[in-house]
């Protein structure tokens, strides 16, 4: 079964992070990605531009409405995701727990509707 791990974090916490600390953070994610690949559960990943670069669209109320920026003002934004293929939710939660993003944010684990 495929699961997507949505990595929610507070974007403002990354403002002014020194290059050395950023390199450590990137290294932690590279190590995590390598673990997923070596375990044979890795499907895909991507990192997203800040939420201020987002554009939302809706057709509610009978017409197209386009809005710059994120849909809702929240403290945490989706900064990236991993798609993994594992046996069940318990296995997906085990992998989510190992993700570096779990230490400073929230990881939403959602099963794929396509299997």
Residue frames as qw, qx, qy, qz and C-alpha x, y, z in Angstrom:
[[0.000, 0.890, 0.457, 0.000, 0.00, 0.00, 0.00],
 [0.398, 0.394, -0.031, 0.828, 1.27, 3.47, -0.81],
 [0.332, -0.810, -0.383, 0.294, 1.27, 6.17, 1.85],
 [0.331, 0.680, -0.034, 0.653, 2.20, 9.83, 1.54],
 [0.527, -0.509, -0.364, 0.575, 4.02, 11.45, 4.45],
 [0.142, 0.856, 0.167, 0.469, 3.15, 15.16, 4.34],
 [0.576, -0.145, -0.345, 0.727, 5.84, 17.14, 6.18],
 [0.144, -0.904, -0.272, -0.297, 4.24, 20.08, 8.01],
 [0.592, -0.230, -0.265, 0.726, 6.52, 22.67, 9.60],
 [0.060, -0.927, -0.194, 0.314, 6.66, 26.31, 10.59],
 [0.660, 0.580, 0.092, 0.469, 8.41, 28.01, 7.66],
 [0.073, -0.936, 0.145, -0.311, 9.35, 30.98, 9.80],
 [0.780, -0.557, 0.260, 0.113, 11.57, 28.71, 11.92],
 [0.830, 0.169, 0.255, 0.466, 13.91, 28.32, 8.94],
 [0.239, 0.922, 0.010, 0.304, 14.51, 32.05, 8.47],
 [0.094, -0.864, 0.427, -0.248, 18.07, 32.94, 9.39],
 [0.945, -0.253, 0.191, 0.076, 19.26, 29.37, 9.93],
 [0.148, -0.756, 0.552, 0.320, 23.07, 29.45, 9.62],
 [0.648, 0.476, -0.515, -0.297, 24.55, 27.55, 6.64],
 [0.111, 0.316, -0.918, 0.212, 26.21, 24.99, 8.95],
 [0.452, 0.115, 0.694, -0.549, 22.88, 24.17, 10.60],
 [0.710, 0.451, -0.055, -0.538, 21.15, 24.01, 7.22],
 [0.444, 0.454, -0.761, -0.129, 23.78, 21.55, 6.02],
 [0.141, -0.119, 0.909, -0.374, 23.08, 19.36, 9.07],
 [0.613, 0.306, 0.404, -0.606, 19.34, 19.45, 8.38],
 [0.665, 0.516, -0.354, -0.407, 19.86, 18.56, 4.72],
 [0.216, 0.392, -0.892, 0.069, 22.22, 15.75, 5.74],
 [0.392, 0.027, 0.781, -0.485, 19.59, 14.29, 8.06],
 [0.717, 0.435, 0.170, -0.517, 17.03, 14.21, 5.24],
 [0.512, 0.547, -0.623, -0.225, 19.57, 12.71, 2.83],
 [0.030, -0.251, 0.938, -0.239, 20.28, 9.95, 5.38],
 [0.559, 0.218, 0.586, -0.544, 16.56, 9.32, 5.87],
 [0.690, 0.531, -0.178, -0.459, 16.00, 9.12, 2.10],
 [0.319, 0.468, -0.823, -0.050, 18.88, 6.66, 1.82],
 [0.297, -0.068, 0.866, -0.396, 17.30, 4.49, 4.55],
 [0.681, 0.384, 0.298, -0.547, 13.99, 4.45, 2.66],
 [0.599, 0.571, -0.469, -0.309, 15.73, 3.49, -0.59],
 [0.129, 0.387, -0.904, 0.127, 17.81, 0.76, 1.06],
 [0.420, 0.079, 0.773, -0.469, 14.67, -0.67, 2.71],
 [0.067, 0.173, 0.842, 0.507, 12.97, -0.81, -0.68],
 [0.050, 0.668, 0.692, -0.267, 10.00, 1.34, 0.39],
 [0.048, -0.512, 0.083, 0.853, 10.91, 4.62, -1.32],
 [0.491, 0.617, 0.593, 0.163, 8.61, 5.77, -4.15],
 [0.307, 0.668, 0.176, 0.654, 9.09, 9.55, -4.44],
 [0.370, -0.634, -0.334, 0.592, 9.86, 12.77, -2.60],
 [0.296, 0.632, 0.205, 0.687, 9.83, 16.48, -3.29],
 [0.289, -0.436, -0.365, 0.770, 10.51, 19.68, -1.40],
 [0.173, 0.809, 0.513, 0.227, 8.20, 22.60, -1.97],
 [0.208, 0.421, -0.056, 0.881, 8.83, 26.31, -2.37],
 [0.018, 0.144, 0.583, -0.800, 7.55, 28.42, 0.57],
 [0.172, 0.578, 0.789, -0.119, 3.77, 28.62, 0.91],
 [0.113, 0.711, 0.075, -0.690, 3.81, 32.27, -0.15],
 [0.061, 0.324, -0.672, -0.663, 4.58, 31.02, -3.68],
 [0.225, 0.302, 0.926, -0.003, 1.39, 28.92, -3.71],
 [0.366, 0.022, -0.241, -0.898, -1.68, 29.73, -5.75],
 [0.290, 0.228, 0.886, -0.280, -5.06, 28.27, -4.87],
 [0.318, -0.027, -0.488, -0.812, -8.08, 27.84, -7.10],
 [0.272, 0.275, 0.841, -0.378, -11.70, 27.03, -6.39],
 [0.162, -0.241, -0.622, -0.727, -14.86, 26.79, -8.41],
 [0.118, -0.494, -0.765, 0.396, -17.09, 27.08, -5.35],
 [0.134, 0.662, 0.311, -0.669, -19.95, 29.55, -5.59],
 [0.623, 0.669, 0.400, -0.068, -20.21, 29.12, -9.35],
 [0.441, 0.879, -0.159, 0.087, -17.07, 30.82, -10.60],
 [0.810, 0.154, -0.256, 0.505, -13.33, 30.45, -10.78],
 [0.297, -0.940, 0.130, -0.110, -11.52, 32.16, -7.91],
 [0.781, 0.253, -0.299, 0.486, -7.74, 32.27, -7.85],
 [0.429, -0.898, 0.070, -0.069, -5.87, 33.39, -4.74],
 [0.479, 0.583, -0.536, 0.378, -2.16, 33.99, -4.28],
 [0.154, -0.463, 0.683, -0.544, -0.58, 32.37, -1.27],
 [0.089, -0.066, -0.983, 0.145, -1.73, 29.48, 0.85],
 [0.341, -0.508, -0.655, -0.443, -5.42, 28.71, 1.25],
 [0.561, -0.773, -0.272, -0.116, -5.47, 29.26, 4.99],
 [0.088, 0.738, -0.464, 0.481, -3.28, 31.13, 7.41],
 [0.908, -0.394, -0.143, -0.009, -1.85, 28.46, 9.67],
 [0.394, -0.802, 0.437, 0.100, 1.29, 28.23, 11.73],
 [0.523, -0.269, 0.755, 0.290, 2.50, 25.10, 9.92],
 [0.603, 0.579, -0.223, -0.501, 2.71, 24.60, 6.18],
 [0.950, 0.107, 0.268, 0.123, 3.41, 21.56, 4.00],
 [0.081, -0.820, 0.454, 0.338, 7.07, 21.82, 3.09],
 [0.284, 0.415, -0.811, -0.297, 7.48, 18.53, 1.28],
 [0.887, -0.067, 0.192, -0.415, 6.45, 14.94, 1.14],
 [0.068, -0.334, 0.927, 0.159, 7.58, 11.36, 0.78],
 [0.864, 0.077, -0.131, -0.480, 5.60, 8.61, -0.94],
 [0.148, -0.392, 0.903, -0.095, 6.43, 5.18, 0.42],
 [0.790, -0.007, -0.430, -0.438, 5.09, 1.71, -0.29],
 [0.077, -0.299, 0.852, -0.423, 4.75, -0.47, 2.78],
 [0.193, -0.216, -0.955, -0.060, 2.54, -3.30, 4.05],
 [0.294, -0.715, -0.632, -0.062, 0.25, -1.27, 6.30],
 [0.142, -0.911, -0.045, -0.385, -0.35, 1.86, 8.36],
 [0.742, -0.641, 0.101, 0.172, 1.81, 0.63, 11.24],
 [0.753, 0.038, 0.232, 0.615, 4.81, 0.35, 8.90],
 [0.250, 0.729, 0.202, 0.604, 4.07, 3.80, 7.47],
 [0.425, -0.885, -0.018, -0.189, 3.93, 5.27, 10.99],
 [0.820, -0.384, 0.144, 0.399, 7.23, 3.60, 11.85],
 [0.585, 0.312, 0.230, 0.712, 8.88, 5.30, 8.85],
 [0.045, -0.857, -0.186, -0.478, 7.21, 8.64, 9.64],
 [0.650, -0.754, -0.012, 0.094, 8.64, 8.45, 13.16],
 [0.765, -0.171, 0.207, 0.586, 12.15, 8.14, 11.71],
 [0.391, 0.708, 0.251, 0.532, 11.75, 11.23, 9.50],
 [0.386, -0.032, -0.270, 0.882, 13.75, 14.26, 10.67],
 [0.202, -0.417, -0.226, -0.857, 10.66, 16.45, 10.17],
 [0.622, -0.532, -0.565, -0.108, 8.95, 14.70, 13.08],
 [0.551, -0.248, -0.406, 0.686, 11.32, 16.45, 15.50],
 [0.098, -0.215, -0.115, 0.965, 10.23, 19.99, 14.69],
 [0.434, 0.068, -0.260, -0.860, 6.89, 19.64, 12.97],
 [0.709, 0.116, 0.548, -0.428, 4.04, 17.28, 12.24],
 [0.074, 0.196, -0.843, -0.496, 3.88, 14.47, 9.71],
 [0.728, 0.204, 0.225, -0.615, 0.50, 13.62, 8.27],
 [0.171, -0.160, 0.941, 0.245, 0.36, 10.01, 7.07],
 [0.649, 0.356, 0.177, -0.648, -2.31, 9.41, 4.46],
 [0.602, 0.056, 0.769, 0.207, -2.98, 6.26, 2.42],
 [0.100, 0.211, -0.546, -0.805, -3.16, 6.50, -1.33],
 [0.688, 0.303, 0.319, -0.577, -6.59, 6.13, -2.87],
 [0.681, 0.531, -0.406, -0.300, -4.91, 4.44, -5.85],
 [0.985, -0.116, -0.092, 0.087, -3.27, 1.69, -3.79]]
